[in-house]
């Protein structure tokens, strides 16, 4: 809700650009509830393009839990606004938002970047969380949604393995506590 939060999220774009040798990734995949991180990155990459530092925006992809996916539904239907939806319960509770406040801007950012949306069910999110844990990345289920969505986009041929694709891992597994995934 805080408008300056989106402004601060621009730094995600600047940090990615710097860490990738002052170039933009081909795609950025992120879990989306209210969409502040995705929108902030869109604004940040847009500023980099306006300044002549990059020649194109990365494709931005919003990932949502299958049981609560208003942005995905609106994007797939070609809508300019997001109607409210009834959300079920998902392990990716951090993105369970029935109608994001910056919904029009989110849809416009996805379209302008040439990106899109993906959804994942709880089983796929859990599998992604376990895969990340096996690599030593302890994230909450909401963060694992980004990887689950990226895998769905790879399976569909939307993302390619030879591209520079960034998955935003936005939340520590410590937030999830005892229900977090453990591997043996």
C-alpha positions in Angstrom: 0.0 0.0 0.0 2.9 2.3 0.7 3.7 4.1 -2.6 7.4 4.5 -1.7 7.8 0.8 -1.4 7.4 0.4 -5.1 10.0 3.1 -5.6 12.4 1.2 -3.4 11.8 -2.0 -5.3 13.4 -0.3 -8.4 16.7 -1.2 -6.8 16.1 -4.9 -7.6 16.4 -4.0 -11.3 19.6 -1.9 -10.7 21.1 -4.7 -8.6 20.4 -7.4 -11.2 21.7 -5.1 -14.0 24.9 -4.5 -12.0 25.4 -8.2 -11.0 24.9 -9.4 -14.6 27.8 -7.2 -15.8 25.7 -4.1 -16.6 23.2 -5.9 -18.8 19.6 -6.9 -18.4 18.5 -10.6 -18.0 16.3 -12.1 -20.7 13.5 -12.7 -18.2 12.7 -12.2 -14.5 10.2 -14.6 -12.8 8.7 -13.5 -9.5 5.9 -14.5 -7.2 3.2 -11.9 -7.3 0.5 -11.0 -4.8 0.2 -7.2 -4.7 3.0 -7.0 -7.3 5.3 -4.4 -5.8 8.5 -6.3 -6.6 7.5 -6.9 -10.2 6.2 -3.3 -10.7 9.3 -1.9 -9.1 11.6 -3.9 -11.4 9.6 -2.8 -14.4 10.1 0.9 -13.4 13.8 0.3 -12.7 14.5 -1.5 -16.0 12.5 1.2 -17.8 14.7 3.9 -16.3 17.8 1.9 -17.3 16.4 1.7 -20.9 15.6 5.4 -20.9 19.1 6.2 -19.8 20.5 4.1 -22.6 22.1 1.5 -20.3 20.0 -1.4 -21.7 18.4 -1.7 -25.1 15.4 -3.7 -24.1 13.3 -4.6 -21.1 13.6 -8.1 -19.7 10.4 -10.2 -20.1 8.7 -10.1 -16.7 6.6 -13.0 -15.5 4.2 -13.0 -12.6 3.7 -16.3 -10.8 0.7 -17.1 -8.7 -0.7 -20.0 -6.8 -3.2 -21.9 -8.9 -5.9 -21.6 -6.2 -5.5 -17.7 -6.1 -4.4 -16.3 -9.5 -6.3 -13.1 -10.3 -3.5 -11.5 -12.3 -3.0 -14.8 -14.3 -6.7 -15.0 -15.1 -6.9 -11.4 -16.2 -3.8 -11.6 -18.3 -4.8 -14.8 -20.0 -8.2 -13.3 -20.7 -6.7 -10.2 -22.2 -8.3 -7.9 -19.7 -7.0 -4.4 -18.7 -8.2 -4.8 -15.1 -8.4 -7.6 -12.6 -11.8 -8.6 -11.3 -11.8 -9.8 -7.7 -11.6 -13.6 -7.3 -12.4 -16.0 -4.5 -9.1 -17.3 -3.2 -8.6 -20.7 -1.8 -5.8 -21.6 0.7 -2.3 -22.3 -0.7 1.0 -22.9 1.0 2.1 -19.8 -0.9 0.1 -17.6 1.5 2.3 -14.6 0.9 0.7 -14.0 -2.5 -2.9 -14.8 -1.7 -4.4 -11.5 -2.8 -7.8 -11.6 -4.5 -7.5 -8.2 -6.2 -4.1 -6.3 -6.2 -4.2 -2.6 -5.7 -1.9 -1.8 -8.7 -3.6 -4.4 -10.9 -3.8 -2.2 -14.1 -0.2 -1.2 -13.8 0.8 -4.9 -13.3 -1.0 -6.0 -16.4 0.5 -3.2 -18.5 4.0 -3.9 -17.2 3.7 -7.6 -18.2 2.5 -6.7 -21.6 5.0 -4.0 -22.3 7.9 -6.2 -21.2 6.7 -9.0 -23.5 6.3 -11.3 -20.4 3.3 -13.1 -19.0 2.1 -15.2 -16.2 2.4 -18.7 -14.7 0.6 -20.7 -12.0 1.6 -23.6 -9.9 -0.3 -25.9 -7.6 0.8 -26.7 -4.0 2.5 -29.9 -5.0 4.7 -28.2 -7.6 5.5 -25.4 -5.1 6.5 -28.0 -2.5 8.7 -29.8 -5.0 10.4 -26.5 -5.9 10.9 -25.7 -2.3 12.5 -29.1 -1.7 14.7 -28.6 -4.8 15.9 -25.3 -3.5 16.5 -26.7 0.0 18.7 -29.5 -1.6 20.8 -26.7 -3.1 21.1 -25.0 0.3 18.5 -22.3 -0.3 16.0 -22.2 2.6 13.0 -20.3 1.3 9.4 -20.1 2.3 6.7 -21.6 0.0 5.8 -18.2 -1.5 9.4 -17.8 -2.7 9.5 -21.3 -4.1 6.5 -20.3 -6.2 8.9 -18.4 -8.4 10.9 -21.5 -9.2 7.7 -23.6 -9.7 6.4 -20.9 -12.1 9.8 -20.8 -14.0 9.7 -24.6 -14.4 6.2 -24.4 -15.8 7.3 -21.7 -18.2 10.3 -23.8 -19.3 8.0 -26.8 -19.8 5.8 -24.7 -22.0 8.8 -23.5 -24.0 8.1 -19.9 -23.0 11.6 -19.7 -21.3 14.7 -21.3 -22.8 17.5 -22.8 -20.8 20.1 -20.9 -22.9 18.7 -17.6 -21.8 19.6 -15.6 -18.7 16.5 -16.1 -16.6 16.4 -14.8 -13.0 14.0 -16.2 -10.4 13.3 -13.9 -7.5 13.6 -15.8 -4.2 11.8 -13.3 -2.0 11.3 -14.9 1.4 13.4 -16.8 4.0 12.3 -20.3 5.1 12.6 -18.9 8.7 9.3 -17.1 8.1 7.6 -20.5 7.6 8.9 -22.1 10.8 8.1 -25.7 11.6 6.1 -26.2 8.4 9.1 -25.4 6.2 10.5 -28.2 4.0 13.3 -30.3 5.3 15.4 -32.7 3.2 17.2 -35.8 4.3 
